[in-house]
Amino acid sequence: WANLETALDWIQSAGGVAVIAHPARYRMTASKLRRLITEFRAGGGEGLEVVSGSHSKDNISAMAALCRNGELLASCGSDYHGPENPWIRLGQLPALPAGCRPVWESDRWPVQ
C-alpha cells in the first residue's frame, strides 16, 4: 500500500479531492482518528465521509463533529458494491448533517 503522503499526491495530481472513506469502520480510538485527520489535512487532504452505508446514527454524528472541527468537506456514499451485499441499500442515505459543507461544493470539485 502507498503511504498517506504518496496517496494524497496521486489524488491531487489527478485533479481529485482526497476524502477519508468510511472512517468509523477503521476501529481506531478517537484520538488515533483525530491524529489521522490532522496528518491527512497537513498533507492536503480535504474531506471526510460523514454518511456511509455502514455508519450508524451515532457514527454519523461523531463524523460530522470531526468534519466540522477539522474544517473538512463532507462526503457521503452507500458503499454499495453489488447485490451480494443486501444490507446496503443503494441510493438510500440520510442527508449530510447541518453545518457540514459538501465536498461537491469545493472549488476543486472536478465537475461544475
DSSP file (Angstrom, degrees, kcal/mol; ACC not computed):
  #  RESIDUE AA STRUCTURE BP1 BP2  ACC     N-H-->O    O-->H-N    N-H-->O    O-->H-N    TCO  KAPPA ALPHA  PHI   PSI    X-CA   Y-CA   Z-CA
    1    1 A W              0   0    0      0, 0.0     2,-0.1     0, 0.0     6,-0.0   0.000 360.0 360.0 360.0 148.1    0.0    0.0    0.0
    2    2 A A        -     0   0    0      1,-0.1     2,-0.1     2,-0.1     0, 0.0  -0.466 360.0-111.9 -74.4 150.5    1.1    3.6   -0.6
    3    3 A N     >  -     0   0    0     -2,-0.1     4,-2.6     1,-0.1     5,-0.2  -0.336  35.0 -99.5 -76.0 169.6    1.8    5.8    2.4
    4    4 A L  H  > S+     0   0    0      1,-0.2     4,-2.7     2,-0.2     5,-0.2   0.904 121.0  51.2 -58.5 -46.8   -0.5    8.7    3.1
    5    5 A E  H  > S+     0   0    0      1,-0.2     4,-2.1     2,-0.2    -1,-0.2   0.913 112.8  45.8 -59.3 -44.9    1.7   11.4    1.5
    6    6 A T  H  > S+     0   0    0      2,-0.2     4,-2.4     1,-0.2    -1,-0.2   0.923 112.7  49.8 -65.6 -45.0    2.1    9.4   -1.7
    7    7 A A  H  X S+     0   0    0     -4,-2.6     4,-2.3     1,-0.2    -2,-0.2   0.913 111.3  48.9 -61.6 -43.1   -1.7    8.6   -2.0
    8    8 A L  H  X S+     0   0    0     -4,-2.7     4,-2.7    -5,-0.2     5,-0.2   0.900 110.1  52.2 -63.0 -40.1   -2.6   12.2   -1.4
    9    9 A D  H  X S+     0   0    0     -4,-2.1     4,-2.8    -5,-0.2    -2,-0.2   0.920 109.0  49.6 -62.1 -44.0   -0.1   13.3   -4.1
   10   10 A W  H  X S+     0   0    0     -4,-2.4     4,-1.5     2,-0.2     6,-0.2   0.937 113.0  46.6 -59.8 -47.2   -1.6   10.8   -6.6
   11   11 A I  H  <>S+     0   0    0     -4,-2.3     5,-2.7     1,-0.2     3,-0.2   0.936 115.8  44.4 -62.6 -47.6   -5.1   12.1   -5.9
   12   12 A Q  H ><5S+     0   0    0     -4,-2.7     3,-1.5     1,-0.2    -1,-0.2   0.888 110.5  54.5 -66.3 -39.2   -4.2   15.7   -6.1
   13   13 A S  H 3<5S+     0   0    0     -4,-2.8    -1,-0.2     1,-0.3    -2,-0.2   0.811 106.9  52.3 -63.9 -29.4   -2.1   15.2   -9.2
   14   14 A A  T 3<5S-     0   0    0     -4,-1.5    -1,-0.3    -5,-0.2    -2,-0.2   0.440 122.7-107.5 -84.9  -0.2   -5.1   13.6  -10.9
   15   15 A G  T < 5S+     0   0    0     -3,-1.5    -3,-0.2     1,-0.2    -2,-0.1   0.617  74.4 138.7  85.1  12.8   -7.2   16.6  -10.1
   16   16 A G      < -     0   0    0     -5,-2.7     2,-0.6    -6,-0.2    -1,-0.2  -0.331  56.6-121.2 -88.4 171.0   -9.2   14.8   -7.4
   17   17 A V        -     0   0    0     -2,-0.1     2,-0.3    28,-0.0    28,-0.1  -0.966  31.2-131.1-111.3 115.9  -10.4   15.8   -3.9
   18   18 A A        +     0   0    0     -2,-0.6    29,-2.1    26,-0.3    28,-1.9  -0.522  30.9 176.9 -76.2 129.3   -8.9   13.5   -1.3
   19   19 A V  E     -a   47   0A   0     -2,-0.3     2,-0.7    27,-0.2    29,-0.3  -0.992  32.7-125.6-133.0 136.4  -11.5   12.1    1.2
   20   20 A I  E     -a   48   0A   0     27,-2.2    29,-2.8    -2,-0.4     2,-0.2  -0.760  37.0-139.6 -79.7 117.9  -11.1    9.6    4.0
   21   21 A A        -     0   0    0     -2,-0.7     4,-0.1     1,-0.2    31,-0.1  -0.550  64.0 -17.1 -85.4 146.9  -13.7    6.9    3.3
   22   22 A H  S >  S-     0   0    0     -2,-0.2     3,-1.7     1,-0.1     4,-0.2   0.762  70.1-179.7  26.7  63.2  -16.0    5.3    5.9
   23   23 A P  G >  S+     0   0    0      0, 0.0     3,-1.2     0, 0.0     5,-0.3   0.740  71.0  65.9 -63.0 -24.5  -13.7    6.4    8.9
   24   24 A A  G >  S+     0   0    0      1,-0.2     3,-0.6     2,-0.1    -2,-0.1   0.671  92.4  64.2 -72.3 -13.8  -15.9    4.7   11.5
   25   25 A R  G <  S+     0   0    0     -3,-1.7    -1,-0.2     1,-0.2    -3,-0.1   0.582  81.1  79.6 -83.7  -9.5  -15.0    1.3   10.1
   26   26 A Y  G <  S-     0   0    0     -3,-1.2    -1,-0.2    -4,-0.2    -2,-0.1   0.538  90.3-135.4 -80.5  -4.7  -11.3    1.5   10.9
   27   27 A R    <   +     0   0    0     -3,-0.6     2,-0.3     1,-0.2    -3,-0.1   0.872  50.1 152.1  53.1  42.0  -11.8    0.6   14.6
   28   28 A M        -     0   0    0     -5,-0.3    -1,-0.2     1,-0.1     2,-0.1  -0.684  50.6-107.2 -95.3 153.4   -9.4    3.4   15.7
   29   29 A T     >  -     0   0    0     -2,-0.3     4,-2.4     1,-0.1     5,-0.2  -0.369  36.9-106.5 -67.9 162.2   -9.7    5.2   19.0
   30   30 A A  H  > S+     0   0    0      1,-0.2     4,-2.3     2,-0.2     5,-0.2   0.885 121.4  51.5 -59.7 -38.8  -11.0    8.7   18.8
   31   31 A S  H  > S+     0   0    0      2,-0.2     4,-2.1     1,-0.2    -1,-0.2   0.891 109.8  48.6 -68.9 -37.6   -7.5   10.1   19.5
   32   32 A K  H  > S+     0   0    0      2,-0.2     4,-2.4     1,-0.2    -2,-0.2   0.893 111.4  50.2 -67.8 -38.2   -5.9    8.0   16.7
   33   33 A L  H  X S+     0   0    0     -4,-2.4     4,-2.5     2,-0.2    -2,-0.2   0.911 110.4  49.7 -65.9 -41.2   -8.7    9.1   14.3
   34   34 A R  H  X S+     0   0    0     -4,-2.3     4,-2.3     2,-0.2    -2,-0.2   0.898 110.8  50.4 -62.6 -39.4   -8.1   12.7   15.2
   35   35 A R  H  X S+     0   0    0     -4,-2.1     4,-2.5     2,-0.2     5,-0.2   0.911 109.5  50.6 -65.2 -41.8   -4.4   12.2   14.6
   36   36 A L  H  X S+     0   0    0     -4,-2.4     4,-2.9     1,-0.2    -2,-0.2   0.928 110.8  49.4 -59.2 -45.1   -5.1   10.6   11.2
   37   37 A I  H  X S+     0   0    0     -4,-2.5     4,-2.8     2,-0.2    -2,-0.2   0.900 110.0  51.1 -62.6 -40.8   -7.3   13.6   10.3
   38   38 A T  H  X S+     0   0    0     -4,-2.3     4,-2.3     2,-0.2    -2,-0.2   0.934 114.1  43.3 -61.7 -46.7   -4.5   16.0   11.4
   39   39 A E  H  X S+     0   0    0     -4,-2.5     4,-1.6     2,-0.2    -2,-0.2   0.889 113.5  52.6 -65.9 -39.4   -1.9   14.3    9.2
   40   40 A F  H  <>S+     0   0    0     -4,-2.9     5,-3.2    -5,-0.2     4,-0.3   0.924 111.5  45.6 -61.3 -47.0   -4.4   14.0    6.4
   41   41 A R  H ><5S+     0   0    0     -4,-2.8     3,-1.6     3,-0.2    -2,-0.2   0.910 109.9  54.5 -63.5 -42.9   -5.1   17.7    6.5
   42   42 A A  H 3<5S+     0   0    0     -4,-2.3    -1,-0.2     1,-0.3    -2,-0.2   0.822 107.9  50.8 -61.8 -31.0   -1.4   18.5    6.7
   43   43 A G  T 3<5S-     0   0    0     -4,-1.6    -1,-0.3    -5,-0.1    -2,-0.2   0.446 130.9 -92.2 -86.1  -0.4   -0.8   16.5    3.6
   44   44 A G  T < 5S+     0   0    0     -3,-1.6   -26,-0.3     1,-0.3    -3,-0.2   0.488  71.9 153.5 104.0   4.6   -3.5   18.3    1.6
   45   45 A G      < -     0   0    0     -5,-3.2    -1,-0.3    -6,-0.2   -26,-0.1  -0.367  18.7-176.6 -65.2 147.9   -6.5   16.0    2.3
   46   46 A E        +     0   0    0    -28,-1.9    27,-3.3     1,-0.1     2,-0.3   0.629  45.9  46.7-124.4 -18.5   -9.8   17.8    2.2
   47   47 A G  E     -ab  19  73A   0    -29,-2.1   -27,-2.2    25,-0.2     2,-0.4  -0.874  45.0-158.1-138.2 163.8  -12.7   15.6    3.0
   48   48 A L  E     -ab  20  74A   0     25,-2.4    27,-2.0    -2,-0.3     2,-0.8  -0.998  30.6-121.1-137.3 130.6  -14.2   13.0    5.4
   49   49 A E  E     + b   0  75A   0    -29,-2.8    27,-0.2    -2,-0.4     3,-0.1  -0.635  35.9 172.1 -74.0 111.0  -17.0   10.6    4.6
   50   50 A V  E     +     0   0A   0     25,-2.2     2,-0.5    -2,-0.8    13,-0.2   0.865  65.4  42.3 -88.4 -42.4  -19.7   11.6    7.2
   51   51 A V  E    S+ b   0  76A   0     24,-1.5    26,-2.0    12,-0.1     2,-0.3  -0.937  70.5 158.9-112.2 124.6  -22.6    9.4    5.9
   52   52 A S  E >   - b   0  77A   0     -2,-0.5     3,-1.6    24,-0.2    26,-0.2  -0.959  52.9-111.5-140.0 156.4  -21.8    5.9    4.8
   53   53 A G  T 3  S+     0   0    0     24,-1.1    25,-0.1    -2,-0.3    36,-0.1   0.719 120.4  47.3 -60.0 -20.4  -23.9    2.7    4.3
   54   54 A S  T 3  S+     0   0    0     34,-0.1     2,-0.4     2,-0.1    -1,-0.3   0.435  90.5 102.0-101.4  -0.7  -22.0    1.2    7.3
   55   55 A H    <   -     0   0    0     -3,-1.6     2,-0.1     4,-0.1    -3,-0.1  -0.693  60.9-144.0 -89.6 134.5  -22.3    4.2    9.7
   56   56 A S     >  -     0   0    0     -2,-0.4     4,-2.6     1,-0.1     5,-0.2  -0.313  35.8 -97.8 -79.0 172.8  -24.8    4.2   12.5
   57   57 A K  H  > S+     0   0    0      1,-0.2     4,-2.2     2,-0.2     5,-0.2   0.896 128.8  50.7 -60.1 -39.4  -26.6    7.4   13.5
   58   58 A D  H  > S+     0   0    0      2,-0.2     4,-2.4     1,-0.2    -1,-0.2   0.906 109.2  50.6 -65.0 -41.1  -24.1    7.8   16.3
   59   59 A N  H  > S+     0   0    0      2,-0.2     4,-3.1     1,-0.2     5,-0.2   0.925 109.4  51.3 -59.8 -44.5  -21.2    7.3   13.8
   60   60 A I  H  X S+     0   0    0     -4,-2.6     4,-2.4     1,-0.2    -2,-0.2   0.916 110.8  47.8 -61.1 -44.4  -22.7   10.0   11.6
   61   61 A S  H  X S+     0   0    0     -4,-2.2     4,-2.0     2,-0.2    -1,-0.2   0.919 114.3  46.6 -62.2 -43.9  -23.0   12.5   14.5
   62   62 A A  H  X S+     0   0    0     -4,-2.4     4,-2.2     2,-0.2    -2,-0.2   0.910 113.7  47.4 -66.0 -42.5  -19.4   11.8   15.5
   63   63 A M  H  X S+     0   0    0     -4,-3.1     4,-2.5   -13,-0.2    -1,-0.2   0.865 109.6  54.3 -68.1 -35.2  -18.0   12.0   12.0
   64   64 A A  H  X S+     0   0    0     -4,-2.4     4,-2.6    -5,-0.2    -1,-0.2   0.913 109.0  48.4 -63.3 -42.0  -20.0   15.3   11.4
   65   65 A A  H  X S+     0   0    0     -4,-2.0     4,-2.9     2,-0.2     5,-0.2   0.921 112.5  48.0 -64.4 -43.4  -18.4   16.8   14.5
   66   66 A L  H  X S+     0   0    0     -4,-2.2     4,-2.3     2,-0.2    -2,-0.2   0.893 111.9  51.2 -62.4 -39.1  -14.9   15.7   13.4
   67   67 A C  H  <>S+     0   0    0     -4,-2.5     5,-2.8     2,-0.2     4,-0.3   0.940 114.4  41.7 -63.5 -48.5  -15.6   17.1    9.9
   68   68 A R  H ><5S+     0   0    0     -4,-2.6     3,-1.0     3,-0.2    -2,-0.2   0.926 117.3  47.1 -66.3 -45.0  -16.7   20.5   11.3
   69   69 A N  H 3<5S+     0   0    0     -4,-2.9    -1,-0.2     1,-0.2    -2,-0.2   0.840 115.8  44.9 -67.6 -33.1  -13.9   20.6   13.9
   70   70 A G  T 3<5S-     0   0    0     -4,-2.3    -1,-0.2    -5,-0.2    -2,-0.2   0.387 109.2-123.7 -90.2   3.5  -11.2   19.6   11.4
   71   71 A E  T < 5 +     0   0    0     -3,-1.0     2,-0.3    -4,-0.3    -3,-0.2   0.911  59.0 152.9  52.8  46.9  -12.6   22.0    8.8
   72   72 A L      < -     0   0    0     -5,-2.8    29,-0.4    -6,-0.2   -25,-0.2  -0.725  49.3-111.4-102.4 154.2  -13.0   19.2    6.3
   73   73 A L  E     -b   47   0A   0    -27,-3.3   -25,-2.4    -2,-0.3     2,-0.4  -0.534  36.6-124.6 -76.1 152.4  -15.5   18.9    3.5
   74   74 A A  E     -bc  48 102A   0     27,-3.4    29,-2.8   -27,-0.2    30,-0.3  -0.827  27.5-177.6-105.9 139.0  -18.2   16.2    4.0
   75   75 A S  E     -b   49   0A   0    -27,-2.0   -25,-2.2    -2,-0.4   -24,-1.5  -0.827   7.1-159.8-124.4 169.1  -18.9   13.3    1.7
   76   76 A C  E     +b   51   0A   0     -2,-0.3     2,-0.3   -27,-0.2   -24,-0.2  -0.989  14.4 162.5-145.5 152.4  -21.5   10.6    1.7
   77   77 A G  E     -b   52   0A   0    -26,-2.0   -24,-1.1    -2,-0.3   -55,-0.1  -0.935  39.1-133.5-169.0 146.7  -21.8    7.2    0.0
   78   78 A S        -     0   0    0     -2,-0.3     3,-0.1   -26,-0.2   -26,-0.1   0.739  34.3-137.9 -75.7 -22.4  -23.7    4.0    0.3
   79   79 A D        +     0   0    0      1,-0.2     2,-0.3   -26,-0.1    11,-0.1   0.770  41.8 169.1  63.6  27.8  -20.6    1.8   -0.1
   80   80 A Y        +     0   0    0      1,-0.1    -1,-0.2     9,-0.1    -2,-0.1  -0.572  17.7 171.5 -73.2 127.0  -22.7   -0.4   -2.3
   81   81 A H        -     0   0    0      1,-0.5    -1,-0.1    -2,-0.3     3,-0.1   0.235  58.2 -59.5-121.3  10.4  -20.6   -3.0   -4.2
   82   82 A G    >   -     0   0    0      3,-0.2     3,-1.9     1,-0.1    -1,-0.5  -0.637  66.6 -60.9 132.6 171.2  -23.4   -5.1   -5.7
   83   83 A P  T 3  S+     0   0    0      0, 0.0    -1,-0.1     0, 0.0     5,-0.0   0.617 114.6  78.7 -66.4 -12.1  -26.4   -7.3   -4.9
   84   84 A E  T 3  S+     0   0    0      1,-0.3     3,-0.1    -3,-0.1    -2,-0.0   0.575  90.6  58.7 -72.0  -5.6  -24.2   -9.7   -2.9
   85   85 A N    X   +     0   0    0     -3,-1.9     3,-1.9     1,-0.1    -1,-0.3  -0.630  64.5 165.3-117.6  70.3  -24.4   -7.1   -0.1
   86   86 A P  T 3   +     0   0    0      0, 0.0    -1,-0.1     0, 0.0    -2,-0.1   0.659  67.2  70.4 -66.3 -15.1  -28.2   -6.8    0.5
   87   87 A W  T 3  S+     0   0    0     -3,-0.1     2,-0.6     2,-0.1    -3,-0.0   0.639  87.3  74.7 -75.9 -13.0  -27.7   -5.0    3.8
   88   88 A I  S <  S-     0   0    0     -3,-1.9     2,-0.7    -6,-0.2    -3,-0.1  -0.899  77.2-149.5-102.0 120.7  -26.5   -1.9    1.9
   89   89 A R    >   -     0   0    0     -2,-0.6     3,-1.6     3,-0.2    -9,-0.1  -0.805  17.9-125.2 -97.1 113.6  -29.4   -0.1    0.3
   90   90 A L  T 3  S-     0   0    0     -2,-0.7    -1,-0.0     1,-0.3     3,-0.0  -0.314  86.2  -3.2 -59.3 126.2  -28.3    1.6   -2.9
   91   91 A G  T 3  S+     0   0    0      1,-0.1     2,-0.6    -2,-0.1    -1,-0.3   0.577  99.3 113.6  72.7  11.3  -29.2    5.3   -3.0
   92   92 A Q    <   +     0   0    0     -3,-1.6    -3,-0.2     2,-0.0    -1,-0.1  -0.695  38.9 137.4-119.0  79.5  -31.0    5.4    0.3
   93   93 A L        -     0   0    0     -2,-0.6     3,-0.1   -42,-0.0     2,-0.1  -0.870  53.9-109.0-120.1 152.1  -28.8    7.6    2.6
   94   94 A P        -     0   0    0      0, 0.0   -43,-0.0     0, 0.0    -1,-0.0  -0.382  46.6 -94.6 -70.3 160.5  -29.7   10.2    5.1
   95   95 A A        -     0   0    0      1,-0.1     3,-0.1    -2,-0.1     0, 0.0  -0.292  48.6 -87.5 -68.9 158.8  -28.8   13.8    4.3
   96   96 A L        -     0   0    0      1,-0.1    -1,-0.1    -3,-0.1     3,-0.1  -0.449  55.4-100.8 -63.1 141.8  -25.5   15.3    5.5
   97   97 A P    >   -     0   0    0      0, 0.0     3,-1.6     0, 0.0    -1,-0.1  -0.241  46.9 -84.2 -63.6 154.5  -25.9   16.8    8.9
   98   98 A A  T 3  S+     0   0    0      1,-0.2     3,-0.1    -3,-0.1     0, 0.0  -0.262 114.6  31.0 -57.3 142.8  -26.3   20.6    9.3
   99   99 A G  T 3  S+     0   0    0      1,-0.3     2,-0.6    -3,-0.1    -1,-0.2   0.373  88.6 117.5  88.5  -4.2  -23.1   22.5    9.3
  100  100 A C    <   -     0   0    0     -3,-1.6    -1,-0.3    -4,-0.1   -27,-0.1  -0.863  58.9-142.2 -97.8 123.6  -21.2   20.1    7.1
  101  101 A R        -     0   0    0     -2,-0.6   -27,-3.4   -29,-0.4     5,-0.0  -0.751  25.2-120.6 -85.2 121.0  -20.0   21.6    3.8
  102  102 A P  B >   -c   74   0A   0      0, 0.0     3,-2.0     0, 0.0   -27,-0.2  -0.293  10.3-127.9 -64.4 143.7  -20.4   19.0    1.0
  103  103 A V  G >  S+     0   0    0    -29,-2.8     3,-1.9     1,-0.3     6,-0.2   0.808 107.0  66.6 -60.3 -31.2  -17.3   18.0   -0.9
  104  104 A W  G 3  S+     0   0    0    -30,-0.3    -1,-0.3     1,-0.3   -29,-0.1   0.533  91.5  63.3 -73.3  -3.0  -19.1   18.8   -4.2
  105  105 A E  G <  S+     0   0    0     -3,-2.0    -1,-0.3     3,-0.0    -2,-0.2   0.401  78.4 118.2 -94.0   0.6  -19.1   22.5   -3.2
  106  106 A S  S X  S-     0   0    0     -3,-1.9     3,-1.3     1,-0.1    -3,-0.0  -0.367  72.7-130.2 -64.3 143.5  -15.3   22.5   -3.3
  107  107 A D  T 3  S+     0   0    0      1,-0.2    -1,-0.1    -2,-0.1    -3,-0.0   0.753 111.1  53.3 -63.1 -23.5  -13.7   24.9   -5.8
  108  108 A R  T 3  S+     0   0    0      3,-0.0    -1,-0.2     2,-0.0    -4,-0.1   0.455  74.6 127.8 -92.5  -1.6  -11.6   21.9   -6.8
  109  109 A W    <   -     0   0    0     -3,-1.3   -93,-0.1    -6,-0.2    -5,-0.1  -0.367  61.4-135.2 -58.3 129.7  -14.5   19.6   -7.4
  110  110 A P  S    S+     0   0    0      0, 0.0     2,-0.6     0, 0.0    -1,-0.2   0.727  85.9  54.8 -67.1 -23.4  -13.9   18.2  -11.0
  111  111 A V              0   0    0      1,-0.1    -2,-0.1    -7,-0.0    -3,-0.0  -0.942 360.0 360.0-116.4 119.8  -17.5   18.6  -12.2
  112  112 A Q              0   0    0     -2,-0.6    -1,-0.1    -7,-0.0    -3,-0.0   0.379 360.0 360.0-114.2 360.0  -19.2   22.0  -12.0
